[in-house]
Amino acid sequence: MNTHGSSRVPYLIFAGLGAIGGALSVLLARKESRERILEQSAKGLEYLNQTGAKLRERTEGIVGKGRELMSGCCASPEQSKDSTAQAEQGDKPEIH
């Protein structure tokens, strides 16, 4: 007589072997994945550092010129008081 429990034994054995094989493959793949992710992130970080350095080199002159221009056109508080007093008196402010 064949019982229902004995027909399930081979399926359970194959399922157990499959689970063990799957667990081992995940462990091996996880190590390789971590190594690959570390390599790729190191390459990406190096690229960003190089690009940032190039960008800083290119913009140093532009930022310096912008600061010069802004320092020339921005008035000090004393100059703004003088121009306000002249405007109230109706005098035209001097243009430099």
C-alpha positions as CSV (number, residue, x, y, z in Angstrom):
1,M,0.0,0.0,0.0
2,N,1.2,3.4,-0.9
3,T,0.5,6.2,1.5
4,H,0.2,9.9,0.7
5,G,3.2,10.7,3.0
6,S,5.7,8.5,1.1
7,S,5.0,10.2,-2.3
8,R,6.0,13.6,-0.8
9,V,9.4,12.5,0.4
10,P,11.3,12.9,-2.9
11,Y,9.8,16.4,-3.3
12,L,10.9,17.4,0.2
13,I,14.4,16.1,-0.5
14,F,14.7,18.0,-3.7
15,A,13.2,21.1,-2.1
16,G,15.7,20.9,0.7
17,L,18.6,20.5,-1.6
18,G,17.4,23.4,-3.7
19,A,17.1,25.6,-0.6
20,I,20.7,24.7,0.5
21,G,22.0,25.3,-3.0
22,G,20.2,28.6,-3.2
23,A,21.5,29.8,0.1
24,L,25.1,29.0,-0.9
25,S,24.7,30.8,-4.2
26,V,23.3,33.8,-2.5
27,L,26.2,33.9,0.0
28,L,28.8,33.7,-2.8
29,A,26.9,36.2,-5.0
30,R,26.6,38.6,-2.1
31,K,30.3,38.7,-1.6
32,E,31.0,39.4,-5.3
33,S,28.3,42.0,-5.4
34,R,29.7,43.8,-2.4
35,E,33.2,43.8,-4.0
36,R,31.8,45.1,-7.3
37,I,29.8,47.8,-5.5
38,L,32.9,49.0,-3.6
39,E,34.9,49.1,-6.9
40,Q,32.2,51.1,-8.7
41,S,31.7,53.5,-5.9
42,A,35.4,54.1,-5.6
43,K,35.6,54.8,-9.4
44,G,32.6,57.2,-9.1
45,L,34.1,59.0,-6.2
46,E,37.4,59.5,-8.0
47,Y,35.5,60.8,-11.1
48,L,33.6,63.3,-8.9
49,N,36.8,64.5,-7.2
50,Q,38.5,65.0,-10.6
51,T,35.5,66.8,-12.1
52,G,35.1,69.0,-9.0
53,A,38.8,70.0,-9.2
54,K,38.5,70.9,-12.9
55,L,35.4,73.0,-12.1
56,R,37.1,74.9,-9.3
57,E,40.0,75.6,-11.6
58,R,37.8,77.0,-14.3
59,T,35.6,79.1,-12.1
60,E,38.4,80.7,-9.9
61,G,38.9,83.5,-12.4
62,I,35.3,84.1,-13.0
63,V,34.5,84.3,-9.3
64,G,37.4,86.7,-8.7
65,K,36.2,89.0,-11.5
66,G,32.7,88.9,-10.1
67,R,33.9,89.9,-6.7
68,E,35.9,92.8,-8.1
69,L,32.8,94.0,-10.0
70,M,30.5,93.7,-7.0
71,S,32.9,95.4,-4.7
72,G,33.1,98.4,-7.1
73,C,29.4,98.9,-7.5
74,C,28.2,98.2,-4.0
75,A,28.1,101.4,-1.9
76,S,29.2,101.6,1.7
77,P,26.7,102.9,4.3
78,E,28.4,106.4,4.3
79,Q,28.1,106.7,0.5
80,S,24.4,105.7,0.6
81,K,23.7,108.4,3.3
82,D,25.4,111.0,1.1
83,S,23.4,110.1,-1.9
84,T,20.2,110.2,0.0
85,A,21.0,113.7,1.4
86,Q,21.8,114.9,-2.2
87,A,18.5,113.4,-3.5
88,E,16.5,115.2,-0.8
89,Q,18.3,118.5,-1.7
90,G,17.7,118.0,-5.4
91,D,21.4,117.7,-6.3
92,K,22.5,115.1,-8.8
93,P,24.8,112.5,-7.4
94,E,28.3,112.3,-8.8
95,I,29.0,109.4,-11.2
96,H,32.4,107.8,-10.8
